[in-house]
Every structure is written in structure tokens, then in C-alpha cells.
Amino acid sequence: MKTKNTALLFIFISILVDVIGIGIILPIIPDLIMELTGEGNHMAIIYGMWLTTAFAGMQFLFSPILGEISDRFGRRPILLLALLGLSIDYLIHAWAPTIIWLFIGRFLAGITGASFTVASAYIADVSTKENKAKNFGLIGAAFGIGFIIGPGIGGFFGEIDIRLPFYIAAGLTFTNFLFGYFFVPESLTPENRRPIVFKKMIPGVSLFALRNYKGILLLISAFFLANLAGQALPSTWSYYGIERYDWSPRQIGLSLMVVGLLVAIVQGFLVGKLVTKFGKRKVIIYGFLLWTVGMFLFSFATEPWMLYAFLIPYALGGIAGPTVQGVISNQVSEKEQGILQGSITGLVSITAILGQFIFAPVFYYFIRPEASIYFPGAPYALAAAFLLAAFILAFTAIKRMNVEPE
């Protein structure tokens, strides 16, 4: 039990430092881009869109590769290499003399960030069917806490020196690498390892195998749409705060810290308890409904206090995500968890790419000077529509699958 808890702590911290890196970027990336390019804020937005696309693209390409390799050689070596690479990546960001180096850093961050695949497979390895939803909730909690620490580091230390946050992140990541190297065991037993199937390393190919599982494609589609909707926040949040509330970088950082705190509380402490008390079916249904309502209300938050208030149903709706992921995982054999989680991480990476090209242009369209309708909340209204569609798909799927109704 002690070893398992140590392993889960390591996985939690590994995901956490990945998310901290994402969170650090959000408050300071406009200033860093402008420093490196000499361009104004209008061009910084364009560079930022492509930097995020580079990051998400690498995650999409490398997620199935890392998942497949981990099914053959184990989770631990892949995770350790990813952490070491990520610590180097943060130093590249800190030292970047030109925008090209920033792109190199984002490419490397995407590759090492694909370790979410292996981290998810590690959780599946050390979890029972009963506590998978609870343990997958650790991922959501890590995201939440990461978005407390990351924007805090970026917003506050970035005002001292815009590159200082990256040095801090590099130190945290390397410390976790040392912790994993010395204290964390391998999770994948020899009998559950299998030969590499190179075809499964091609992004998207592994998804075709999932058609053999009853109802799983509907649930994965719901998971995909929900994650696509979730991209509305990282794609537009900073610009939305500036446009609607005239927020400073520090205020943007503070708002993201509140988002992270609520997500961490809900997914770190409530998911397991609610699944135990109400069952997976109700948690998924009501989670999606709350998620949809919260996102829709964002679009009409004309005052900052309204935005903060609407974060409550939005964050509570997050109980659906890890529960859906746990149900999906239970439909696949123990020997396929690496490739399954690789496929899921790949889908999330696709949503990060698509989200950039959906929500940012929608935001621009409704705030541009010649816009006939001024509606900066349009991306969140669109995201709510995606969440409603996800709810319908999830509801249909869990009725077809053997998900307990209690």
C-alpha cells in the first residue's frame, strides 16, 4: 500500500509539473513574444496561436508512440526520460534568444508532455476497477493545482523577470525526476507486457481497434467533445479578461489560480466520494449538465464577480471527465491500457489544436471593430453547445453499456 501511494504521488507530481509549465505560459507569453519579436500585441496573438499548435501537435504525434513503448518496456523509464526532457525544455524557454528557440521549446514540451499517456496507463496499472475513477481524478486535481501554481509563478515572478518562472519550473521538474528515479517502482508486471505493434504508433490508428468494444466509441466521442469545449478557456481566457474587464497580467493569473483551485477541490476530493455515493451513471449525467450550464453562463458574465460565480457549476461539472475515462478504461484489457491512454491523450491533443482554430477566430470575429454584433462571450456559448452534444452522446452510451444505474 505504501509503495502504491508513493507511485500515485509521483504520477500526480509528474502531471502537476507538466501543467505548471502550461500555466506559467499563459500570463507571460504575450510579453515574452513581444520581447523576442519586437511586434505588438496583435501579432503576439498570432504567434501564440501557432506556439500552442506546435505544442499540441507534438503531443498528438508522440502520445501513441510513448503509450506503445510503455506497453512493451514499462512505464517508469518513459516517465523518467520525459521528466528529464521537460526540465531541459524549461531551460530552453528561459534562455531563448529568438522566437525560433521558443518554438523549439514548445515542440520539445509537446513531446515530453505526451507522457500524460504513460502516466494515465500507470494509474490504470495500480488501480482496481472500483477506484479507477477516483485515481483518474488525480489527473484532474493535478491540472487544477497546476493552474494554481503555474499562473501564480508566471504572473508574480514574471513581473520580477519574465524568464524567472521557467528556471523555477525546471528546478521543480528535475526534483521530481530524482524522486521518481530513487523511490518509484515499475507498475507494469512482466506478464502484462507485450511486443510493440508499430502500426499502433501511427496517430489515430489505435482508435480503430476500439470499435470492437460495445458502446465505447460513443463515450470516447463524448469525451472528445467535452475536451474540445474545454479548450475555449485556455484559447481565449486571457484575451477575454483583457477585452471585457481590462485585466492586467496579474489579474489574469489570479483568475486562473481560482479556476485551478476549484478544479483541484472538485476532482481531487469529490469525484471518488460522489461515484461511491451516487454511482458512475448519475455522476456522468449531472456532471455534464453542470459543465454545460457553467460554460454557457460564462458568455454572459458582464462583471468579474459573475465570471467567478459561474466558475462553481463549471468546476463541479468536471466530475464527469475522470468518471468517463474510468468507464472507458474498464472496457479494455490490462494489456492494452498503454495504447488506450495513448489514444485518449492523442484525442485531447487534437482538441487542443482544433480549439485554437475554432475559439480564437470566433472570439476575434465578435470583437473586431467592424463586427455587427459585439459578443466577446461567443466562444463560451459555442463551447456550451459542444458540451450539450457530449452530454447526449454520454447519456446514450451509458444506457447501452453495463454502467450501474444506482
NUNU-367287 format. One record per residue (C-alpha): z, y, x; residue in three letters; chain; residue number from 0. Coordinates in steps of 0.02 Angstrom, whole numbers, plus 50000, padded with zeros to 5 digits. Example, Ala and Ser with C-alpha at 12.3 -4.5 7.8 and 13.67 -1.06 7.14 Angstrom:
<nodes>
[node [50390 49775 50615] ALA A 0]
[node [50357 49947 50684] SER A 1]
</nodes>
This chain:
<nodes>
[node [50000 50000 50000] MET A 0]
[node [50045 50119 50141] LYS A 1]
[node [49879 50083 50228] THR A 2]
[node [49782 50111 50067] LYS A 3]
[node [49870 50277 50036] ASN A 4]
[node [49831 50331 50215] THR A 5]
[node [49648 50286 50187] ALA A 6]
[node [49639 50383 50024] LEU A 7]
[node [49721 50532 50109] LEU A 8]
[node [49589 50526 50246] PHE A 9]
[node [49447 50518 50118] ILE A 10]
[node [49525 50660 50021] PHE A 11]
[node [49537 50769 50177] ILE A 12]
[node [49360 50720 50232] SER A 13]
[node [49286 50779 50068] ILE A 14]
[node [49401 50929 50071] LEU A 15]
[node [49337 50994 50239] VAL A 16]
[node [49158 50970 50180] ASP A 17]
[node [49194 51076 50027] VAL A 18]
[node [49290 51205 50129] ILE A 19]
[node [49129 51231 50226] GLY A 20]
[node [49034 51263 50065] ILE A 21]
[node [49171 51379 50003] GLY A 22]
[node [49177 51478 50165] ILE A 23]
[node [48993 51518 50149] ILE A 24]
[node [48996 51594 49976] LEU A 25]
[node [49093 51758 50005] PRO A 26]
[node [49021 51796 50179] ILE A 27]
[node [48843 51729 50180] ILE A 28]
[node [48763 51892 50118] PRO A 29]
[node [48842 51994 50258] ASP A 30]
[node [48803 51860 50388] LEU A 31]
[node [48621 51850 50334] ILE A 32]
[node [48603 52039 50338] MET A 33]
[node [48682 52045 50511] GLU A 34]
[node [48561 51914 50578] LEU A 35]
[node [48403 51980 50494] THR A 36]
[node [48432 52166 50479] GLY A 37]
[node [48371 52152 50299] GLU A 38]
[node [48453 52223 50144] GLY A 39]
[node [48545 52130 50006] ASN A 40]
[node [48388 52099 49903] HIS A 41]
[node [48313 51994 50043] MET A 42]
[node [48481 51914 50084] ALA A 43]
[node [48475 51832 49912] ILE A 44]
[node [48307 51753 49954] ILE A 45]
[node [48368 51689 50122] TYR A 46]
[node [48524 51623 50038] GLY A 47]
[node [48422 51525 49911] MET A 48]
[node [48322 51440 50049] TRP A 49]
[node [48477 51406 50155] LEU A 50]
[node [48557 51317 50008] THR A 51]
[node [48396 51221 49977] THR A 52]
[node [48394 51164 50159] ALA A 53]
[node [48573 51101 50143] PHE A 54]
[node [48543 51010 49979] ALA A 55]
[node [48377 50939 50037] GLY A 56]
[node [48456 50856 50188] MET A 57]
[node [48593 50785 50077] GLN A 58]
[node [48462 50710 49963] PHE A 59]
[node [48363 50633 50107] LEU A 60]
[node [48511 50561 50201] PHE A 61]
[node [48628 50505 50061] SER A 62]
[node [48541 50337 50029] PRO A 63]
[node [48521 50309 50217] ILE A 64]
[node [48706 50330 50252] LEU A 65]
[node [48751 50228 50098] GLY A 66]
[node [48640 50083 50150] GLU A 67]
[node [48701 50085 50330] ILE A 68]
[node [48881 50087 50272] SER A 69]
[node [48850 49931 50164] ASP A 70]
[node [48800 49842 50324] ARG A 71]
[node [48914 49912 50460] PHE A 72]
[node [49061 49980 50360] GLY A 73]
[node [49118 50149 50301] ARG A 74]
[node [49233 50203 50443] ARG A 75]
[node [49105 50229 50585] PRO A 76]
[node [48988 50328 50472] ILE A 77]
[node [49127 50441 50411] LEU A 78]
[node [49191 50474 50586] LEU A 79]
[node [49018 50518 50651] LEU A 80]
[node [48991 50633 50503] ALA A 81]
[node [49155 50724 50534] LEU A 82]
[node [49115 50745 50719] LEU A 83]
[node [48942 50812 50675] GLY A 84]
[node [49014 50931 50546] LEU A 85]
[node [49137 51005 50671] SER A 86]
[node [48990 51039 50789] ILE A 87]
[node [48893 51113 50643] ASP A 88]
[node [49029 51241 50608] TYR A 89]
[node [49021 51297 50789] LEU A 90]
[node [48832 51319 50771] ILE A 91]
[node [48865 51435 50624] HIS A 92]
[node [48995 51530 50723] ALA A 93]
[node [48880 51554 50873] TRP A 94]
[node [48715 51579 50779] ALA A 95]
[node [48619 51722 50865] PRO A 96]
[node [48473 51720 50741] THR A 97]
[node [48436 51666 50562] ILE A 98]
[node [48344 51513 50633] ILE A 99]
[node [48508 51447 50703] TRP A 100]
[node [48588 51472 50534] LEU A 101]
[node [48452 51363 50458] PHE A 102]
[node [48483 51231 50593] ILE A 103]
[node [48666 51236 50547] GLY A 104]
[node [48627 51213 50362] ARG A 105]
[node [48512 51065 50400] PHE A 106]
[node [48649 50981 50502] LEU A 107]
[node [48779 51021 50369] ALA A 108]
[node [48670 50936 50239] GLY A 109]
[node [48654 50779 50344] ILE A 110]
[node [48839 50767 50380] THR A 111]
[node [48880 50818 50202] GLY A 112]
[node [48786 50664 50142] ALA A 113]
[node [48944 50572 50195] SER A 114]
[node [49003 50603 50016] PHE A 115]
[node [48907 50442 49984] THR A 116]
[node [49012 50342 50105] VAL A 117]
[node [49174 50425 50052] ALA A 118]
[node [49139 50376 49871] SER A 119]
[node [49099 50198 49924] ALA A 120]
[node [49262 50193 50023] TYR A 121]
[node [49357 50243 49866] ILE A 122]
[node [49268 50106 49769] ALA A 123]
[node [49314 49979 49904] ASP A 124]
[node [49501 50013 49897] VAL A 125]
[node [49514 50039 49707] SER A 126]
[node [49538 49920 49563] THR A 127]
[node [49435 49936 49405] LYS A 128]
[node [49588 50009 49320] GLU A 129]
[node [49619 50151 49443] ASN A 130]
[node [49441 50196 49494] LYS A 131]
[node [49433 50345 49377] ALA A 132]
[node [49598 50409 49446] LYS A 133]
[node [49543 50385 49626] ASN A 134]
[node [49371 50462 49596] PHE A 135]
[node [49469 50607 49526] GLY A 136]
[node [49524 50637 49706] LEU A 137]
[node [49345 50693 49741] ILE A 138]
[node [49358 50824 49605] GLY A 139]
[node [49529 50876 49668] ALA A 140]
[node [49460 50894 49844] ALA A 141]
[node [49321 51002 49775] PHE A 142]
[node [49448 51108 49685] GLY A 143]
[node [49565 51131 49832] ILE A 144]
[node [49415 51158 49947] GLY A 145]
[node [49362 51300 49836] PHE A 146]
[node [49536 51373 49851] ILE A 147]
[node [49545 51362 50039] ILE A 148]
[node [49360 51394 50079] GLY A 149]
[node [49334 51559 49989] PRO A 150]
[node [49507 51612 50045] GLY A 151]
[node [49462 51583 50227] ILE A 152]
[node [49290 51660 50204] GLY A 153]
[node [49348 51811 50106] GLY A 154]
[node [49503 51857 50205] PHE A 155]
[node [49468 51803 50383] PHE A 156]
[node [49287 51857 50363] GLY A 157]
[node [49346 52036 50348] GLU A 158]
[node [49426 52020 50520] ILE A 159]
[node [49271 51941 50598] ASP A 160]
[node [49130 51870 50496] ILE A 161]
[node [49116 51718 50612] ARG A 162]
[node [49303 51679 50625] LEU A 163]
[node [49306 51568 50468] PRO A 164]
[node [49184 51446 50550] PHE A 165]
[node [49298 51422 50700] TYR A 166]
[node [49442 51383 50582] ILE A 167]
[node [49336 51257 50486] ALA A 168]
[node [49280 51174 50649] ALA A 169]
[node [49462 51150 50701] GLY A 170]
[node [49511 51076 50533] LEU A 171]
[node [49365 50955 50535] THR A 172]
[node [49395 50894 50712] PHE A 173]
[node [49580 50869 50673] THR A 174]
[node [49532 50756 50527] ASN A 175]
[node [49411 50662 50640] PHE A 176]
[node [49556 50624 50758] LEU A 177]
[node [49667 50571 50613] PHE A 178]
[node [49534 50451 50548] GLY A 179]
[node [49497 50382 50721] TYR A 180]
[node [49678 50338 50759] PHE A 181]
[node [49753 50294 50590] PHE A 182]
[node [49622 50243 50460] VAL A 183]
[node [49559 50063 50445] PRO A 184]
[node [49392 49998 50384] GLU A 185]
[node [49381 49970 50196] SER A 186]
[node [49230 49855 50182] LEU A 187]
[node [49275 49673 50214] THR A 188]
[node [49152 49564 50312] PRO A 189]
[node [49113 49454 50160] GLU A 190]
[node [49058 49607 50061] ASN A 191]
[node [48936 49669 50192] ARG A 192]
[node [48750 49636 50176] ARG A 193]
[node [48590 49658 50275] PRO A 194]
[node [48502 49826 50271] ILE A 195]
[node [48360 49841 50147] VAL A 196]
[node [48252 49978 50221] PHE A 197]
[node [48163 50012 50056] LYS A 198]
[node [48329 50066 49983] LYS A 199]
[node [48343 50202 50115] MET A 200]
[node [48199 50297 50033] ILE A 201]
[node [48274 50435 49924] PRO A 202]
[node [48263 50390 49741] GLY A 203]
[node [48205 50210 49766] VAL A 204]
[node [48378 50138 49739] SER A 205]
[node [48382 50213 49565] LEU A 206]
[node [48251 50090 49504] PHE A 207]
[node [48371 49945 49533] ALA A 208]
[node [48495 50024 49413] LEU A 209]
[node [48381 49989 49265] ARG A 210]
[node [48447 49811 49267] ASN A 211]
[node [48619 49870 49210] TYR A 212]
[node [48644 49892 49023] LYS A 213]
[node [48658 50072 48971] GLY A 214]
[node [48687 50137 49147] ILE A 215]
[node [48532 50245 49156] LEU A 216]
[node [48587 50346 49005] LEU A 217]
[node [48757 50375 49084] LEU A 218]
[node [48679 50421 49251] ILE A 219]
[node [48563 50541 49159] SER A 220]
[node [48715 50623 49079] ALA A 221]
[node [48797 50634 49250] PHE A 222]
[node [48640 50713 49320] PHE A 223]
[node [48626 50845 49183] LEU A 224]
[node [48811 50887 49197] ALA A 225]
[node [48796 50913 49384] ASN A 226]
[node [48638 51016 49359] LEU A 227]
[node [48733 51127 49238] ALA A 228]
[node [48874 51142 49364] GLY A 229]
[node [48754 51220 49489] GLN A 230]
[node [48750 51378 49383] ALA A 231]
[node [48914 51433 49461] LEU A 232]
[node [48877 51417 49648] PRO A 233]
[node [48699 51481 49621] SER A 234]
[node [48746 51642 49533] THR A 235]
[node [48935 51669 49531] TRP A 236]
[node [48944 51795 49673] SER A 237]
[node [48795 51894 49609] TYR A 238]
[node [48860 51885 49430] TYR A 239]
[node [49027 51958 49484] GLY A 240]
[node [48940 52099 49576] ILE A 241]
[node [48819 52135 49433] GLU A 242]
[node [48940 52129 49288] ARG A 243]
[node [49107 52179 49365] TYR A 244]
[node [49058 52266 49527] ASP A 245]
[node [49165 52143 49626] TRP A 246]
[node [49193 52155 49814] SER A 247]
[node [49179 52001 49927] PRO A 248]
[node [49369 51984 49924] ARG A 249]
[node [49370 51986 49733] GLN A 250]
[node [49233 51856 49731] ILE A 251]
[node [49336 51749 49849] GLY A 252]
[node [49490 51768 49739] LEU A 253]
[node [49394 51717 49584] SER A 254]
[node [49328 51562 49670] LEU A 255]
[node [49504 51520 49726] MET A 256]
[node [49560 51523 49544] VAL A 257]
[node [49415 51410 49497] VAL A 258]
[node [49464 51290 49635] GLY A 259]
[node [49648 51291 49585] LEU A 260]
[node [49610 51247 49404] LEU A 261]
[node [49487 51110 49452] VAL A 262]
[node [49611 51036 49576] ALA A 263]
[node [49751 51031 49447] ILE A 264]
[node [49643 50952 49313] VAL A 265]
[node [49553 50823 49419] GLN A 266]
[node [49694 50787 49540] GLY A 267]
[node [49832 50764 49412] PHE A 268]
[node [49762 50747 49236] LEU A 269]
[node [49615 50626 49250] VAL A 270]
[node [49716 50468 49282] GLY A 271]
[node [49851 50513 49156] LYS A 272]
[node [49727 50556 49018] LEU A 273]
[node [49623 50399 49047] VAL A 274]
[node [49781 50293 49037] THR A 275]
[node [49841 50379 48879] LYS A 276]
[node [49680 50404 48781] PHE A 277]
[node [49553 50286 48861] GLY A 278]
[node [49389 50321 48950] LYS A 279]
[node [49288 50347 48792] ARG A 280]
[node [49391 50492 48724] LYS A 281]
[node [49410 50571 48895] VAL A 282]
[node [49221 50573 48919] ILE A 283]
[node [49183 50638 48743] ILE A 284]
[node [49313 50776 48737] TYR A 285]
[node [49286 50818 48920] GLY A 286]
[node [49102 50854 48891] PHE A 287]
[node [49140 50958 48737] LEU A 288]
[node [49266 51068 48829] LEU A 289]
[node [49148 51083 48977] TRP A 290]
[node [49008 51142 48864] THR A 291]
[node [49115 51269 48771] VAL A 292]
[node [49187 51343 48931] GLY A 293]
[node [49016 51363 49011] MET A 294]
[node [48943 51444 48855] PHE A 295]
[node [49085 51568 48843] LEU A 296]
[node [49054 51624 49024] PHE A 297]
[node [48891 51701 48968] SER A 298]
[node [48982 51824 48854] PHE A 299]
[node [49128 51869 48968] ALA A 300]
[node [49106 52057 48973] THR A 301]
[node [49276 52084 49056] GLU A 302]
[node [49351 51994 49207] PRO A 303]
[node [49503 51934 49107] TRP A 304]
[node [49385 51848 48985] MET A 305]
[node [49300 51755 49127] LEU A 306]
[node [49467 51696 49191] TYR A 307]
[node [49522 51641 49017] ALA A 308]
[node [49361 51542 48988] PHE A 309]
[node [49390 51450 49151] LEU A 310]
[node [49526 51349 49063] ILE A 311]
[node [49413 51247 48945] PRO A 312]
[node [49282 51238 49081] TYR A 313]
[node [49404 51162 49206] ALA A 314]
[node [49481 51045 49075] LEU A 315]
[node [49306 50980 49038] GLY A 316]
[node [49298 50919 49217] GLY A 317]
[node [49396 50764 49167] ILE A 318]
[node [49230 50690 49108] ALA A 319]
[node [49144 50685 49278] GLY A 320]
[node [49254 50564 49378] PRO A 321]
[node [49280 50457 49222] THR A 322]
[node [49092 50437 49201] VAL A 323]
[node [49074 50397 49386] GLN A 324]
[node [49210 50265 49372] GLY A 325]
[node [49123 50183 49223] VAL A 326]
[node [48957 50181 49317] ILE A 327]
[node [49040 50105 49471] SER A 328]
[node [49116 49965 49367] ASN A 329]
[node [48941 49911 49311] GLN A 330]
[node [48887 49872 49490] VAL A 331]
[node [48942 49732 49607] SER A 332]
[node [49059 49766 49752] GLU A 333]
[node [48917 49732 49875] LYS A 334]
[node [48811 49871 49801] GLU A 335]
[node [48938 50013 49798] GLN A 336]
[node [48867 50099 49952] GLY A 337]
[node [48691 50110 49885] ILE A 338]
[node [48755 50156 49712] LEU A 339]
[node [48858 50300 49778] GLN A 340]
[node [48711 50349 49889] GLY A 341]
[node [48602 50361 49734] SER A 342]
[node [48732 50464 49643] ILE A 343]
[node [48755 50581 49791] THR A 344]
[node [48566 50595 49802] GLY A 345]
[node [48559 50646 49619] LEU A 346]
[node [48691 50778 49649] VAL A 347]
[node [48587 50843 49795] SER A 348]
[node [48435 50854 49682] ILE A 349]
[node [48535 50957 49558] THR A 350]
[node [48585 51075 49699] ALA A 351]
[node [48402 51101 49741] ILE A 352]
[node [48344 51118 49561] LEU A 353]
[node [48490 51231 49519] GLY A 354]
[node [48434 51358 49648] GLN A 355]
[node [48261 51368 49571] PHE A 356]
[node [48323 51369 49391] ILE A 357]
[node [48478 51477 49378] PHE A 358]
[node [48442 51609 49511] ALA A 359]
[node [48271 51654 49437] PRO A 360]
[node [48345 51657 49261] VAL A 361]
[node [48481 51774 49322] PHE A 362]
[node [48351 51885 49408] TYR A 363]
[node [48240 51888 49253] TYR A 364]
[node [48376 51954 49140] PHE A 365]
[node [48446 52087 49259] ILE A 366]
[node [48285 52156 49334] ARG A 367]
[node [48254 52341 49296] PRO A 368]
[node [48107 52307 49181] GLU A 369]
[node [48197 52171 49081] ALA A 370]
[node [48180 52198 48893] SER A 371]
[node [48345 52105 48865] ILE A 372]
[node [48488 52133 48986] TYR A 373]
[node [48588 51971 48989] PHE A 374]
[node [48670 51928 49157] PRO A 375]
[node [48759 51781 49074] GLY A 376]
[node [48593 51693 49036] ALA A 377]
[node [48615 51559 49173] PRO A 378]
[node [48778 51503 49093] TYR A 379]
[node [48702 51493 48919] ALA A 380]
[node [48564 51384 48990] LEU A 381]
[node [48691 51276 49083] ALA A 382]
[node [48787 51252 48920] ALA A 383]
[node [48627 51184 48841] ALA A 384]
[node [48612 51058 48983] PHE A 385]
[node [48794 51006 48957] LEU A 386]
[node [48764 50982 48771] LEU A 387]
[node [48618 50867 48810] ALA A 388]
[node [48730 50774 48936] ALA A 389]
[node [48862 50751 48801] PHE A 390]
[node [48735 50673 48683] ILE A 391]
[node [48673 50553 48816] LEU A 392]
[node [48850 50505 48870] ALA A 393]
[node [48905 50478 48690] PHE A 394]
[node [48756 50364 48659] THR A 395]
[node [48785 50268 48821] ALA A 396]
[node [48970 50231 48798] ILE A 397]
[node [48935 50166 48622] LYS A 398]
[node [48811 50042 48695] ARG A 399]
[node [48920 49991 48842] MET A 400]
[node [49084 49898 48840] ASN A 401]
[node [49193 50053 48858] VAL A 402]
[node [49359 50036 48769] GLU A 403]
[node [49371 50144 48612] PRO A 404]
[node [49560 50173 48615] GLU A 405]
</nodes>
